[in-house]
Amino acid sequence: MNVQQIQDSRIPMACLALPFVLVEIILIFAGLYVSIWLIPSGLAVLALVWWIVPEPRRVICLWISAVPLLPLLPADLRPAVLAGFTGLVLMTVWGGWLTGERRENNVSMPRPVGRFILIYMGISLAACLFSVDPAISLREWLTHGLIWVFFFGVFRMIDKNSLPFMAGALMASTVLMLIAATPDLISGRFLFAFGDQRLGSFYENPNNFAVPFIVSIPLFASAVMQGPYKGKTRMGLGVLLGASLICVLITNSRSAYLSVAVSLSVIFAFSPKGRWIWFSGVALASSMTMLFFGKEILFLLRLGQGLTGRGYLWRAAWRMMMDHPFGTGPGTYEQMKGAYILPADWIAKITHSSTLPGAAHNLYLTWGAELGLLTAVVLTVCLAGMTIRWFRIRSLVCSKSNIWLFSGALAILCGLFARAWFESGVIINDFSDSLYFLLPIWILTVLESDREPSS
């Protein structure tokens, strides 16, 4: 479909996408996005990009590159811009798909991924029946449902030729973040690792600053080691990889360190030369760390101080699982944690209790508390099975031209899972946070579904 055909189909595309836009408006008024500038700003962004960027694949890449940069905007504008981009992508993706702008080869979603989504949404809906607050749980379920609708729409729209552009969009946004942080780095506002005033002028939370980098680092590393790039391009990617590693280092985020270590381990495990590089790097880093950062290592090992009260959240989640075998309902952990922390006087022992988020800082415990203990086991087994399966079929799915994409996406996924089991209690939250989980799933599922029949 050429540009003129896309322009001629804008009106039917908008009409066909109207139900999804209405769902988004309902979620807006339900409190999902709260901002006085929401509607005018969202409509302005929607209209502007709708006329400037007519091709759906370009809209998807623009959305991927814009989401990591949202925290740079004022707090009251972030929900409006996110809502505008979300509505735009929903309209272009589903409207274009329904009017014929889709992949030529009509392939299906890989069965393990489809089964996981159906199991997740079905169990979440059942947990809403036992929820302590059905309104919150139902709104959370609708949000996750809209995210998966968006996931299916993008999957039907893109092919393996679009994947390098999507990965490049994320890497480009990381470069823009690095440029935006450069003045603070030069002025000394960013102290070196283990400083006391970290990233205060850039982000409220250093973990938020680290997330785009821990997702792009595996892509940079995979492109350098296994990509088709040579000469100056590979050298430039190597420089960006080093700069991204430095940005993660200065955050002093244990979850970021863990995620990067796991993802790079996956990248190096796929290459014989990479294994030697990894073992040598670990040995060198260990010796240098013991010599120059002994005090910081002790700080990392102090679980009472280093985990900032996560142990108490984990205990609260475990008690919730014991008292509510079918879960308290999606999105209710924030509401219930106080009832399980305050009676035990744990809150007095947590020095930063007011800054603790609602999740249990552990994916399994969050699922167990909100959806039930048995559900947490089932979903964990499904995720582990999908990941192991992608490891096994990697050599069958990938050609030399896209092996770096598959390896990078699989490394991102493993790193995010490691982070979720230590630091973050959710992998699917809103449309901005979910990008980092959906992007590697898109890459892996498209490459698997588009493989040659002989494979």
C-alpha positions as CSV (number, residue, x, y, z in Angstrom):
1,M,0.0,0.0,0.0
2,N,1.5,3.3,-1.1
3,V,1.2,6.7,0.7
4,Q,-1.7,7.9,-1.4
5,Q,-3.7,4.7,-0.6
6,I,-2.9,5.2,3.1
7,Q,-4.1,8.8,3.0
8,D,-7.3,7.8,1.2
9,S,-8.0,5.2,3.9
10,R,-7.6,7.5,6.9
11,I,-11.3,8.0,7.4
12,P,-12.3,4.3,7.4
13,M,-9.2,3.6,9.5
14,A,-10.3,6.1,12.1
15,C,-13.8,4.7,12.1
16,L,-12.6,1.1,12.4
17,A,-10.3,2.1,15.3
18,L,-13.0,4.1,17.1
19,P,-13.9,1.3,19.6
20,F,-10.3,1.2,20.8
21,V,-10.1,4.9,21.1
22,L,-13.4,4.8,23.1
23,V,-11.9,2.2,25.5
24,E,-8.9,4.5,26.0
25,I,-11.2,7.5,26.8
26,I,-13.0,5.4,29.3
27,L,-9.7,4.4,31.0
28,I,-8.7,8.1,31.0
29,F,-11.8,9.1,32.9
30,A,-11.5,6.1,35.2
31,G,-8.2,7.6,36.4
32,L,-5.6,5.8,34.3
33,Y,-4.2,9.1,33.0
34,V,-4.9,12.1,35.2
35,S,-3.9,15.5,33.9
36,I,-5.6,18.8,33.2
37,W,-3.8,19.1,29.9
38,L,-4.6,15.5,28.8
39,I,-7.3,15.9,26.2
40,P,-6.0,19.0,24.3
41,S,-2.4,17.9,24.4
42,G,-3.2,14.3,23.4
43,L,-5.4,15.5,20.5
44,A,-2.7,17.9,19.3
45,V,-0.1,15.3,19.3
46,L,-2.5,12.8,17.6
47,A,-3.4,15.3,14.8
48,L,0.2,16.5,14.2
49,V,1.8,13.1,13.9
50,W,-1.3,11.7,12.0
51,W,-0.7,14.1,9.1
52,I,3.1,14.2,9.2
53,V,3.8,10.5,9.5
54,P,1.3,8.5,7.5
55,E,2.9,5.1,7.4
56,P,1.9,2.8,10.3
57,R,5.4,1.3,10.7
58,R,6.9,4.8,11.0
59,V,4.4,5.6,13.7
60,I,5.4,2.4,15.6
61,C,9.1,3.3,15.4
62,L,8.3,6.9,16.5
63,W,6.4,5.6,19.5
64,I,9.3,3.3,20.5
65,S,11.8,6.1,20.3
66,A,9.5,8.6,22.2
67,V,8.5,6.5,25.2
68,P,12.0,6.4,26.9
69,L,12.2,10.2,26.6
70,L,8.9,10.8,28.3
71,P,10.5,11.3,31.8
72,L,12.3,14.3,30.3
73,L,9.0,16.1,30.0
74,P,7.2,18.0,32.8
75,A,5.3,15.7,35.1
76,D,1.9,17.1,34.1
77,L,2.5,16.6,30.4
78,R,3.8,13.0,30.4
79,P,0.3,11.4,30.7
80,A,-1.1,13.6,27.9
81,V,1.7,12.8,25.5
82,L,1.6,9.1,26.3
83,A,-2.2,9.0,25.9
84,G,-1.9,10.9,22.5
85,F,0.8,8.5,21.2
86,T,-1.1,5.5,22.5
87,G,-4.3,6.5,20.7
88,L,-2.4,7.3,17.5
89,V,-0.7,3.9,17.4
90,L,-3.9,2.1,18.2
91,M,-5.6,3.9,15.3
92,T,-2.9,3.4,12.8
93,V,-2.1,-0.2,13.7
94,W,-5.6,-1.6,14.0
95,G,-7.1,0.7,11.4
96,G,-4.3,-0.1,8.9
97,W,-4.6,-3.8,9.6
98,L,-8.3,-3.9,9.1
99,T,-8.0,-2.0,5.8
100,G,-5.3,-4.2,4.3
101,E,-2.0,-2.6,5.5
102,R,-0.6,-5.8,7.0
103,R,2.0,-8.4,6.3
104,E,1.7,-10.2,3.0
105,N,2.3,-13.6,4.6
106,N,-0.6,-14.1,7.1
107,V,1.3,-16.0,9.9
108,S,0.0,-16.9,13.3
109,M,1.2,-16.1,16.7
110,P,3.6,-18.8,18.2
111,R,1.4,-21.0,20.4
112,P,3.4,-20.7,23.7
113,V,3.1,-16.9,23.5
114,G,-0.6,-17.0,22.7
115,R,-1.3,-19.5,25.5
116,F,0.6,-17.4,28.0
117,I,-1.4,-14.3,27.2
118,L,-4.7,-16.2,27.3
119,I,-3.8,-17.9,30.6
120,Y,-2.6,-14.6,32.1
121,M,-5.7,-12.7,31.1
122,G,-8.1,-15.5,32.1
123,I,-6.6,-16.0,35.5
124,S,-6.5,-12.2,36.1
125,L,-10.2,-12.0,35.3
126,A,-10.9,-14.8,37.7
127,A,-8.9,-13.1,40.4
128,C,-11.1,-10.0,39.9
129,L,-14.0,-12.1,41.3
130,F,-12.1,-12.6,44.6
131,S,-10.7,-9.1,44.7
132,V,-10.8,-7.0,47.9
133,D,-11.4,-4.0,45.6
134,P,-13.2,-5.1,42.3
135,A,-13.1,-1.6,40.8
136,I,-9.3,-1.3,41.0
137,S,-8.8,-4.9,39.8
138,L,-11.1,-4.6,36.9
139,R,-9.4,-1.3,35.8
140,E,-6.0,-3.1,36.0
141,W,-7.4,-6.0,34.0
142,L,-8.7,-3.7,31.3
143,T,-5.4,-1.9,31.1
144,H,-3.5,-5.2,30.6
145,G,-6.1,-6.3,28.1
146,L,-5.6,-3.1,26.1
147,I,-1.8,-3.6,26.2
148,W,-2.2,-7.1,24.8
149,V,-4.6,-5.9,22.1
150,F,-1.9,-3.4,21.1
151,F,0.7,-6.2,21.1
152,F,-1.4,-8.3,18.7
153,G,-2.0,-5.3,16.5
154,V,1.7,-4.5,16.1
155,F,2.5,-8.2,15.6
156,R,0.1,-8.4,12.7
157,M,1.5,-5.2,11.2
158,I,5.3,-5.7,11.2
159,D,7.5,-8.3,9.5
160,K,11.2,-9.2,10.0
161,N,12.3,-6.4,7.7
162,S,10.8,-3.9,10.1
163,L,12.5,-5.3,13.2
164,P,15.9,-3.6,12.6
165,F,14.2,-0.2,12.4
166,M,12.3,-0.9,15.7
167,A,15.5,-1.9,17.5
168,G,17.2,1.2,15.9
169,A,14.5,3.4,17.2
170,L,15.1,2.3,20.8
171,M,18.8,2.6,20.4
172,A,18.4,6.1,19.0
173,S,16.3,7.2,22.0
174,T,19.0,5.9,24.3
175,V,21.5,8.1,22.4
176,L,19.2,11.1,22.9
177,M,19.0,10.3,26.6
178,L,22.8,10.2,26.8
179,I,23.0,13.5,25.0
180,A,20.5,15.0,27.4
181,A,22.4,13.7,30.4
182,T,25.8,15.0,29.1
183,P,25.5,18.5,30.7
184,D,24.9,17.0,34.1
185,L,27.8,14.6,33.6
186,I,30.1,17.4,32.7
187,S,29.0,19.7,35.5
188,G,29.5,17.0,38.1
189,R,25.9,16.7,39.2
190,F,26.2,13.0,38.5
191,L,28.6,11.7,41.1
192,F,30.6,8.5,40.5
193,A,29.3,5.2,41.5
194,F,28.2,4.8,45.1
195,G,27.7,8.5,45.6
196,D,25.1,9.9,47.9
197,Q,23.3,12.3,45.5
198,R,22.8,10.3,42.4
199,L,21.0,11.6,39.4
200,G,19.0,14.1,41.4
201,S,19.0,16.7,38.6
202,F,17.8,14.2,36.0
203,Y,15.4,11.7,37.4
204,E,13.7,11.2,40.7
205,N,14.8,7.6,40.8
206,P,18.1,6.3,39.4
207,N,16.4,3.0,38.5
208,N,14.2,4.8,36.0
209,F,17.2,6.4,34.4
210,A,18.8,2.9,34.1
211,V,15.9,1.0,32.5
212,P,16.3,2.3,28.8
213,F,20.1,1.6,29.0
214,I,19.7,-2.0,30.4
215,V,17.4,-2.7,27.4
216,S,19.6,-1.1,24.8
217,I,22.9,-2.5,26.0
218,P,22.2,-6.0,24.8
219,L,21.2,-4.7,21.4
220,F,24.5,-2.7,21.2
221,A,26.5,-5.7,22.3
222,S,24.8,-8.1,20.0
223,A,25.1,-5.7,17.0
224,V,28.9,-5.3,17.7
225,M,29.6,-9.0,18.2
226,Q,27.1,-10.7,15.8
227,G,25.7,-7.9,13.6
228,P,26.4,-7.2,9.9
229,Y,28.1,-3.9,10.7
230,K,31.7,-3.3,10.0
231,G,34.4,-0.6,10.2
232,K,33.3,2.8,11.6
233,T,29.7,1.7,12.2
234,R,30.8,-1.1,14.5
235,M,33.3,1.2,16.2
236,G,30.5,3.7,16.8
237,L,28.2,1.1,18.3
238,G,31.1,0.0,20.6
239,V,31.5,3.6,21.8
240,L,27.7,3.8,22.5
241,L,27.9,0.5,24.3
242,G,30.7,1.7,26.6
243,A,28.8,5.0,27.3
244,S,25.6,3.1,28.1
245,L,27.6,0.9,30.5
246,I,29.0,4.0,32.2
247,C,25.5,5.4,32.6
248,V,24.3,2.2,34.3
249,L,27.3,2.2,36.5
250,I,26.7,5.6,38.0
251,T,23.2,4.8,39.0
252,N,24.4,2.5,41.8
253,S,21.3,0.3,41.0
254,R,21.8,-3.3,42.0
255,S,18.9,-4.4,39.8
256,A,20.4,-2.6,36.8
257,Y,23.8,-4.3,37.5
258,L,22.0,-7.7,37.7
259,S,20.0,-7.2,34.5
260,V,23.1,-6.1,32.5
261,A,25.2,-9.0,33.9
262,V,22.6,-11.5,32.9
263,S,21.9,-10.1,29.5
264,L,25.6,-9.8,28.6
265,S,26.1,-13.4,29.8
266,V,23.5,-14.5,27.3
267,I,25.1,-12.5,24.5
268,F,28.6,-13.8,25.2
269,A,27.3,-17.4,25.6
270,F,26.2,-17.4,22.0
271,S,29.8,-16.6,20.8
272,P,33.0,-18.7,21.4
273,K,35.1,-15.6,21.5
274,G,32.5,-13.9,23.7
275,R,32.9,-16.6,26.4
276,W,36.6,-15.9,26.7
277,I,35.9,-12.1,26.8
278,W,33.3,-12.6,29.5
279,F,35.5,-14.9,31.7
280,S,38.4,-12.5,31.4
281,G,36.3,-9.5,32.1
282,V,34.7,-11.1,35.2
283,A,38.1,-12.0,36.5
284,L,39.5,-8.5,35.9
285,A,36.5,-6.8,37.3
286,S,36.5,-9.0,40.4
287,S,40.2,-8.3,41.1
288,M,39.8,-4.6,40.6
289,T,36.7,-4.4,42.7
290,M,38.3,-6.2,45.6
291,L,41.3,-3.8,45.5
292,F,39.5,-0.5,45.1
293,F,35.9,-0.9,46.1
294,G,36.1,-3.1,49.2
295,K,33.8,-0.8,51.2
296,E,31.2,-0.7,48.4
297,I,31.2,-4.5,48.2
298,L,30.4,-4.6,51.9
299,F,27.6,-2.1,51.3
300,L,26.1,-4.3,48.6
301,L,26.2,-7.3,50.9
302,R,24.3,-5.6,53.7
303,L,20.9,-6.8,53.0
304,G,19.3,-4.9,55.8
305,Q,20.4,-1.6,54.4
306,G,21.0,-2.4,50.8
307,L,17.5,-3.7,50.1
308,T,15.8,-0.7,51.8
309,G,13.0,-2.7,53.3
310,R,12.2,-5.1,50.5
311,G,12.4,-8.0,52.9
312,Y,9.4,-6.6,54.8
313,L,7.4,-6.2,51.6
314,W,8.3,-9.8,50.7
315,R,7.0,-11.0,54.1
316,A,3.8,-9.0,53.6
317,A,3.3,-10.6,50.2
318,W,3.8,-14.1,51.6
319,R,1.3,-13.5,54.3
320,M,-1.2,-12.2,51.7
321,M,-0.7,-15.4,49.8
322,M,-1.4,-17.5,52.9
323,D,-4.5,-15.5,53.8
324,H,-5.9,-15.2,50.3
325,P,-5.1,-18.4,48.3
326,F,-6.9,-17.0,45.2
327,G,-5.3,-13.6,45.5
328,T,-6.4,-10.2,46.5
329,G,-7.1,-9.1,42.9
330,P,-4.9,-7.4,40.2
331,G,-3.5,-4.0,41.3
332,T,-4.4,-4.4,45.0
333,Y,-1.0,-4.9,46.5
334,E,-0.5,-1.2,47.2
335,Q,-3.8,-1.1,49.1
336,M,-3.2,-4.3,51.1
337,K,0.5,-4.0,52.0
338,G,-0.2,-1.5,54.8
339,A,-2.6,-3.9,56.5
340,Y,0.1,-6.6,56.6
341,I,3.1,-4.3,57.4
342,L,1.7,-2.0,60.1
343,P,0.5,-4.6,62.6
344,A,4.0,-6.1,62.8
345,D,5.6,-2.7,63.3
346,W,7.7,-3.3,60.3
347,I,7.0,0.2,58.9
348,A,9.0,1.7,61.8
349,K,12.0,-0.3,60.6
350,I,11.9,0.9,57.0
351,T,13.7,4.2,56.7
352,H,12.4,4.9,53.2
353,S,8.9,3.4,53.6
354,S,7.2,6.4,51.9
355,T,9.1,5.9,48.7
356,L,8.4,2.1,48.4
357,P,6.3,1.4,45.3
358,G,3.2,-0.8,45.4
359,A,4.7,-4.0,44.0
360,A,6.4,-6.5,46.2
361,H,9.8,-6.0,44.4
362,N,9.6,-9.6,43.3
363,L,7.5,-10.8,40.3
364,Y,6.6,-14.1,41.8
365,L,5.5,-12.6,45.1
366,T,3.5,-9.9,43.4
367,W,1.7,-12.5,41.2
368,G,1.2,-14.8,44.3
369,A,-0.3,-12.0,46.4
370,E,-2.6,-10.5,43.7
371,L,-3.5,-13.6,41.6
372,G,-2.9,-16.5,44.0
373,L,0.0,-18.9,44.9
374,L,-0.9,-21.5,42.3
375,T,-1.3,-18.9,39.6
376,A,2.2,-17.6,40.4
377,V,3.6,-21.1,39.9
378,V,1.7,-21.6,36.6
379,L,2.8,-18.2,35.1
380,T,6.4,-18.7,36.2
381,V,6.5,-22.1,34.5
382,C,5.0,-20.6,31.3
383,L,7.6,-17.8,31.2
384,A,10.5,-20.2,31.9
385,G,9.2,-22.5,29.2
386,M,8.9,-19.8,26.6
387,T,12.4,-18.6,27.3
388,I,14.0,-22.0,27.2
389,R,12.2,-22.8,24.0
390,W,13.6,-19.7,22.3
391,F,17.1,-20.8,23.4
392,R,16.5,-24.2,21.8
393,I,15.1,-22.9,18.5
394,R,17.6,-20.0,18.0
395,S,19.7,-21.8,15.5
396,L,16.6,-22.9,13.5
397,V,14.9,-19.5,13.4
398,C,17.8,-17.1,12.7
399,S,19.8,-16.4,9.6
400,K,23.1,-14.6,9.6
401,S,21.4,-11.3,8.9
402,N,19.1,-11.3,11.9
403,I,20.9,-13.5,14.4
404,W,22.0,-10.4,16.3
405,L,18.3,-9.3,16.7
406,F,17.2,-12.6,18.1
407,S,20.2,-12.9,20.4
408,G,19.7,-9.3,21.6
409,A,16.0,-9.7,22.2
410,L,16.5,-13.0,24.1
411,A,19.2,-11.3,26.2
412,I,16.9,-8.4,27.0
413,L,14.2,-10.8,28.1
414,C,16.5,-12.7,30.4
415,G,17.8,-9.5,31.9
416,L,14.3,-8.1,32.5
417,F,13.3,-11.4,34.1
418,A,16.3,-11.3,36.4
419,R,15.5,-7.7,37.4
420,A,11.8,-8.6,37.9
421,W,12.7,-11.3,40.4
422,F,14.9,-9.1,42.4
423,E,13.8,-5.5,42.0
424,S,10.6,-4.9,40.1
425,G,7.4,-6.7,40.9
426,V,5.8,-6.2,37.5
427,I,6.7,-6.6,33.9
428,I,3.5,-5.2,32.4
429,N,2.2,-2.0,34.0
430,D,1.3,0.8,31.6
431,F,2.1,1.5,27.9
432,S,5.4,3.2,28.7
433,D,6.8,0.5,31.1
434,S,5.5,-2.3,29.0
435,L,7.5,-1.2,25.9
436,Y,10.7,-2.8,27.3
437,F,9.0,-6.1,27.7
438,L,6.9,-6.0,24.5
439,L,9.8,-5.1,22.2
440,P,11.9,-8.3,22.7
441,I,8.7,-10.3,22.5
442,W,7.8,-8.7,19.2
443,I,11.3,-9.5,17.8
444,L,11.3,-13.1,19.0
445,T,7.7,-13.9,17.9
446,V,8.1,-12.3,14.4
447,L,11.4,-14.0,13.7
448,E,9.9,-17.3,14.8
449,S,6.7,-16.9,12.8
450,D,8.5,-15.7,9.7
451,R,11.0,-18.5,9.6
452,E,11.3,-20.7,6.5
453,P,9.0,-23.8,6.4
454,S,12.1,-26.1,5.9
455,S,13.4,-25.0,9.3
